Amino acid sequence: MTTTDTPSDAGIGKELAAGKFTDQMLTEMRNLIGTELRTDACVNNEYATRLAILRFAEGIGDDNPLWTNEAYATAGPYGAIIAPPSFIFACLGSVQVGWRGLGGFHAETDISFHAPIRVGDKITARVWFDGFDDPVESSFGGRRIKDYLRQEYWNQDEQLVARFICSRMRFERGEMQKRRSTRAIEIPHPWTAQQLTQIEEDILAEIPRGAEPRYWEDVQVGDDLNVITKGPIGLTDEIAFVASGAAPIPRLSAHAVALRRYRKHPKWAFRDPHTHALEPVYSVHYNDYAAKLQGAQMAYDVGIQRTCWQIHSITNWMGNTGRLKAIHGQYRSHVYLSDVVRLGGAVTGKEIDADGDAVVRLETWAINQREQNCMPGTATVVLPRRSGS
């Protein structure tokens, strides 16, 4: 083959697939509501081994010794290492359904947590397509819909570990690309050396509460969570997240394995005009060219990655004896490579809930350097009570 020859890509081009909403598509998708989806190609970790948990914790930048230090964890409330609640994503990050040729952004996350994941647990994920909202017009990217996938994670004792409702915004890529200039911002962000020094000091200042209990009685409405800092987000941060097992859908693969998949599913890939390599749609998270085809400015973070960061901030605050019961977050804007995100929150309420748990209600936020709250949300945390309370 000469350098001017074009390989036979069997439907794979230099653009991402550009589908349109049609009545036929909507009818086909309505007929799929209630379908349980296949997950075999998306499972990354079946067992919560010590190394799998360590790799995931490092991939989200969370060095809480409860997840990573065997001696420390053995002396803790669980008697062994447990995984951060977000480890469910390292078992199966997500699955997508249908919507041929349409683009998608993760829009919203709702998770309820029911049991901790311990070293040695076998986690099985099941996923159902729960439906979608009717198409509506938006200034962001033309017509769009919001769909809903329900993901459940069960352990070897048939105990529900977590239930995750994943909502995605679906849109016509051509319309999103047309509006890209209206969302233009200065990126990469022009950080000064002084600002970078301060950011790094802020990152290193984060300390998990650890073994010191945070008692329910001592928490007051209006209390602030300690802020944690992520960034400037770089390519290695995205690679570390992939290597942790938390993405993608389906699993990334290379060479003949990848090529066979792309030949079978041409819309999963595109040919990068700079490297001439075939790349998956998922590469929007580390490939600027792909991100621009999606209507973004450059490569950007993963939705569930941002939720992992928020869970990191909450588990740091609640300490080893606290328990995250639920979390909700909306993804309001991209977090681009070079961005910095500071995550925190405040206590908005406390009560003994219907399950008899002493809970605190949190309002959470994730603020970037442009003063945008790129992930407003809420969370519910169970805290221990003082003896005799």
Secondary structure, 3 states (H helix, E strand, C coil): CCCCCCCCCCCCCCCCCCCCCCHHHHHHHHHCCCCEECCCCCECCCECCHHHHHHHHHHCCCCCHHHHCHHHHHCCCCCCCECCHHHHHHHECCCCCCCCCCEEEEEEEEEEECCCCECCCECEEEEEEEEECCCEEECCCEEEEEEEEEEEEECCCCCEEEEEEEEEEEECHHHHHHCHHHHCCCCCCCCCHHHHHHHHHHHHCCCCCCCCCCCHHHCCCCCECCCEEECCCCHHHHHHHHHCCCCCCCCCCCHHHHHHHHHHCHHHEEECCCCCCEEEHHHHHCCHHHHHHCCCCCCECCHHHHHHHHHHHHHHHHCCCCEEEEEEEECCCCCECCCCEEEEEEEEEEEECCCCCEEEEEEEEEEECCCCECCCEEEEEECCCCCCC
